[in-house]
C-alpha cells in the first residue's frame, strides 16, 4: 500500500462508521467503473481499428477537409 493511501485511510478511520461506509462505497464504485471501462475498451479495439482505417482511407482519397475549431 502506498504512503498516500495509508494516510487517506488513517483519516477515514477517524470518521463515524456511516461516513466510512459512504467513502468505502465510493471507492468500490470507482474500482468497478474502472474495470467496466477496461473491459469495454478491450472489446472495442476491432471497431476502433476499422474506424481508423476508414478515416485514413478518406483522408488519402481527399474526402477530408481540414478545419480549425473555430471553423466547425
C-alpha angles and dihedrals in degrees: 000000000000123000091244093052090048089052092049093049091049088055092047090052089063092060126090116271094255092055091045089053091049092052091045090052091051092050093048091047091051092049091050090049091052091051092049091048091051092050093047092048091050091052092049098058096098092049092046091050091051092050091048091050091049092049091050091047091051091047093049091047091054095247092125124086117201113228135169122233091261090056099053 
